[in-house]
Each structure stands twice: as C-alpha cells, then as structure tokens.
Amino acid sequence: MGVVPGVLDARGERLAGPIFTGVGLAALAACTIWAAGGHSGGTLVVVVLTALWLPLLIPLFPRRVTHPWLATGYYAGFLVAAVVLVARNDTFTGFASFGYPLAFVLFPARWGFFAVAATAMLPMLASGTESPTWVLVLSVAGPLLYAAWFVGAESEQRRKANVRLAAALEENAELHARLVAKAREAGVLDERQRLAREIHDTLAQGLTGIVTQLQAAERADDDDRDRRLAEVRTLARDSLGEARRAVQALRPEPLVSAQLPEALSELARRFAIPVSVATTGDARPLLPELEVTLYRVAQEALANAEKHAKASRIALTLSYADDVVLLDVVDDGVGFRPGDRGDGTGFGLEAMRQRVRRVAGTLAVESTPGGGTAVNAQVPAITP
C-alpha cells in the first residue's frame, strides 16, 4: 500500500483510512499516557476533541482527491489540535509527528511538502524555546527522514515504471516491425492480385477478341473480312492502351472520355455476338472505383458468354436505384451446372467476385444446363 494519492489499489483505498486513523489514535493515547499527571482539564478536553476528530479520516479518505478542500480542512483541524496540545505539553510532539505521513497520504507530493513544513514548524514554535533537545531533534529530523524516505520510494517507483515502459516500448517495437512486415506482404499480394486481374481483363480479353475476330474473318467474304480486320486493329490498339494503364492502376480508357452507360455500349459493340444494352433509372456519375468495377464485370461476363456459353444473344442492363446500382448480363448459351465448373471458382468469375467485394458489393451467378447464364452485380450508388 503506497502513500501517494492515485497509486493505491482498491484494497489499499479501503484500508488506508482506518489504518491511519488507528495510528493517529494510538499516538494520541501514548502521548496522553506518557504525560500522565501533567494534564490540566483543558488539555484533556482537547485530547477528547482530537480523538473525535481523527476518525473523520475514514469517510474522507476516498474523497481526498475529488474534494481537496475537505482534505485541507481536515488536516488544518489536526494541525490546530497538535499545536494546542504541544503548547500545553511537549510530550504531544510525538503525536504531532503523525502529521508527516498524514500530509503525504492526503495531498499530492508537491503540496505534501508544504504540509510537512507546517507540521514541523508550528508545533515547534508553539512549544517555546525552552523545549528539550529531543523535542527539537524530533521536530526537525522527523520530517527530514520521512521526506527522504518518501523521495526514495518515489524514485524507486519511477525507476520500476521506466523499466516497465522500456520493456513495453521494446515489445511494441517488435510488434510494430511484425505488423509492418505483414502489411508489406499483404500489400504485395494485393498488388499481384490487382495486376493479375488487370492483365486478365485487358490483355487476355483483348487477345481473345482478336482471335475471335480473326477466326470470323477467315470465314467471311471480302467486305466482312475487311470489317473484321479493322476491328482486330482497333482491339489491338485498345488492348495496348489498356495494358499500359493497368500497370499504372488507372481507369479503363473508355471511362476516361465517356460515362459508364456509353462506355458499356461501346464495349458491347466490340463483340461478335449481338449484345443489347439498356439503362434504367436516373443515370449519374459514380465513384471511379465503382464504375471501374461494373465495367470490368460486364467485360468479363460478355467475354465468358462469347467464349464459353456459345450464346447467340446477350442482354446487358444497367439499373440505377436510389442507393444501389445493378448490372445484369444474361445470355442464352449452353449454361452450366453449378459445381461442374467449380461453382464459379474459375479465375474470371473469382476476379469478378474479388472486385465487387472490394467495393462492398455483391455478385450472383445463376446458370442451368441449356438455360443460359445470368450474372448480377450490385454496388452501392456512391457519387463523387
């Protein structure tokens, strides 16, 4: 149990008041008995009043920090009683010495020293100049010894606190280093995944479109062949631009110069399969990351429908609601049975799911053999 306000534990707070009260009463009783026969009636009255005053420390002690004026008043009452008793009989100097630990237990350290000084000086002045030597020694040496002990105890507490703080800082430094390493690893992994998605959504999709157009050009007549080859050149240029921008994590080129509905319409025209595009609701700009996500999902869904579904028609619908934006891509292709193809765990579908989750959206893929496939993406409608 410490003697400084604020450092006592719960048990110390409960016991300190009764313990200090008992010590004070014991000192008062010992001095009274020691000076037996030298008391006057007035001295006994002061002793009785002091004995009644000391127990007030029990209810006061828990409130000493929040009500410092109560502590000051209590200590002033003790000091007055000690001065009066010492003035009547020097033996009560021993009782007055009780004020040294009481000062530090009631007040913070800086104010406790002032209280100790008052405890040392006032009773000594009240005792007069003819006091015995032992009284003077007790009055001067007592507070000095207690102050020295108190300062030493405080220094030891601070030394231990500094040791604990140094250990905590060292532990935190190690933890911080591990967290930084983990964050760096997570950042590297996230960047790899981003680049993989971007390459898949740009180079892979562009090359797939080029191959598809070249295959169609081999079977086409002269006029259609020229159109297909022109589309191949356009896809090659666009893929090159997309590849450059993917490395820099910029928006897809169609979104740089057009709004999302127009960019989706332009995307649909690049596919050999007829794609109908419709927009419902109040179209409005979204956060760039949201528009990129919807564009990439549409790009992947159209590419899957063209490459795997053997679809003859694809419907793409962009719907703006109050708080969400929905993208639906529905084809009439061969479809698949969930589970036969990993239940959507292929890289393309997984990349779509990752993109949508990163913007707090949801992705649903529905398909049955012979019944086509429907891809639905839903993202929050957050405007810039």
Secondary structure, DSSP 8 states (H G I E B T S, - for coil): --SSTT---HHHHHHHHHHHHHHHHHHHHHHHHHTTTS--HHHHHHHHHHHHHGGGHHHHGGGTTT-HHHHHHHHHHHHHHHHHHHHH-GGGHHHHTTHHHHHHHHS-HHHHHHHHHHHHHHHHHHH-TT--HHHHHHHHHHHHHHHHHHHHHHHHHHHHHHHHHHHHHHHHHHHHHHHHHHHHHHHHHHHHHHHHHHHIIIIIHHHHHHHHHHHHHHHS-HHHHHHHHHHHHHHHHHHHHHHHHHHTT---HHHHHS-HHHHHHHHHTTSSS-EEEEEES------HHHHHHHHHHHHHHHHHHHHTS--S-EEEEEEE-SSEEEEEEEE-S----TTTTTTT-SHHHHHHHHHHHHTT-EEEEEE-TTS-EEEEEEEE----
